[in-house]
Amino acid sequence: MADLTVVNPVLDATPGEQPVPATAAVGGDRFAATAGRRYLVRFSNADGAGRGAVFDDPTSGVGVVGATTAMNPDVTVTSPNGAAPANQRVVLIDADRFRDVNGWVNITYSPAPTALTVEVYGPL
């Protein structure tokens, strides 16, 4: 799993930070998230087919009493292939929902990415 750099957007007159697109890692990616804050995650897909980015939700219930199958509260965002901007997706992530016990937001991909980039902005 690769660690992503979080870009802090500047809201005053000074120049903002340079975006830091990272190639999505086959084993998944993660970024450090501050409790009580939100983050924008941007995907750009140059793969030959659509790619799903799965945000792990470790905080919601993972089962219901009496249910025969467990609920999966993870969230999948699909980036279709094609030319920009149609191949791009931006997601607002609530750290309190998606942070694990170590403060990381974990993202996996399905199918495995070959030309997918991801950028993270925050905290907001």
C-alpha positions in Angstrom: 0.0 0.0 0.0 1.4 3.4 -1.0 1.2 6.6 1.1 -0.3 9.5 -0.7 0.7 13.1 -0.1 -2.1 15.4 1.0 -2.1 18.8 -0.6 -3.3 21.6 1.6 -5.3 24.1 -0.5 -4.5 27.7 0.2 -7.5 30.1 0.6 -5.7 33.4 0.7 -3.8 35.5 -1.9 -0.6 33.4 -1.8 -0.1 30.9 -4.5 -1.6 27.5 -3.8 0.4 24.3 -3.5 1.3 22.2 -6.6 -1.1 19.2 -7.1 0.6 15.9 -6.3 -0.9 13.3 -8.6 0.3 9.8 -7.8 -0.1 6.6 -9.8 -2.6 4.4 -8.0 -0.8 1.4 -6.5 -1.9 -2.1 -7.4 -2.0 -3.0 -3.7 -4.0 0.2 -2.8 -3.2 3.6 -1.4 -3.8 5.4 1.9 -3.5 8.9 3.3 -3.3 10.3 6.8 -6.5 12.1 7.8 -7.3 14.4 10.7 -10.4 13.6 12.8 -13.3 15.9 12.2 -12.1 17.1 8.8 -12.9 16.4 5.2 -10.7 15.7 2.1 -11.2 15.9 -1.6 -9.9 12.9 -3.5 -9.5 13.3 -7.3 -9.1 10.3 -9.7 -8.1 10.5 -13.4 -8.4 7.3 -15.4 -6.3 6.7 -18.5 -6.8 2.9 -18.3 -8.4 1.1 -21.1 -11.5 0.4 -19.0 -13.3 1.8 -16.0 -11.7 1.5 -12.5 -13.4 1.4 -9.1 -11.8 3.1 -6.2 -13.0 1.5 -2.9 -12.9 3.5 0.3 -12.7 1.3 3.3 -15.3 2.2 6.0 -14.0 0.7 9.3 -16.4 2.6 11.5 -19.9 1.5 10.3 -21.5 -1.7 11.4 -20.3 -4.7 9.5 -23.2 -7.0 10.2 -26.8 -7.0 11.3 -28.2 -9.4 13.9 -30.1 -12.1 12.2 -28.9 -11.3 8.8 -27.5 -14.1 6.7 -24.9 -11.9 5.0 -22.8 -9.0 6.4 -23.4 -5.5 5.3 -20.4 -3.8 3.5 -20.4 -0.1 4.3 -17.4 0.6 2.0 -18.0 3.1 -0.8 -16.9 2.5 -4.4 -16.4 5.4 -6.9 -16.0 4.4 -10.5 -13.8 6.4 -12.9 -14.7 5.6 -16.5 -12.0 5.5 -19.1 -11.7 8.1 -21.8 -10.5 11.6 -22.3 -10.5 14.3 -19.7 -12.7 15.5 -18.1 -15.0 12.6 -18.6 -12.5 10.2 -17.1 -12.1 12.2 -13.8 -14.0 11.9 -10.5 -13.8 14.0 -7.4 -15.0 12.7 -4.0 -15.5 14.5 -0.7 -14.4 12.1 2.1 -15.4 12.5 5.8 -12.4 11.5 7.9 -14.6 10.4 10.8 -16.2 7.8 8.7 -13.2 6.5 6.8 -10.2 6.8 9.2 -8.9 3.5 10.6 -7.6 3.3 14.2 -4.2 4.5 13.0 -5.6 7.6 11.3 -5.4 6.4 7.7 -8.0 6.4 5.0 -7.5 3.3 2.9 -8.3 2.9 -0.8 -8.2 -0.2 -2.9 -8.9 -0.5 -6.6 -10.9 -3.0 -8.7 -9.7 -4.1 -11.2 -6.1 -3.4 -10.6 -5.1 0.0 -12.0 -2.5 0.5 -14.7 -3.0 4.2 -15.6 -5.1 5.7 -12.8 -3.8 8.7 -10.9 -5.1 9.9 -7.5 -4.7 13.3 -5.7 -5.8 14.2 -2.2 -6.6 17.8 -1.0 -7.2 18.8 2.6 -8.0 19.0 5.3 -11.1 21.1 4.6 
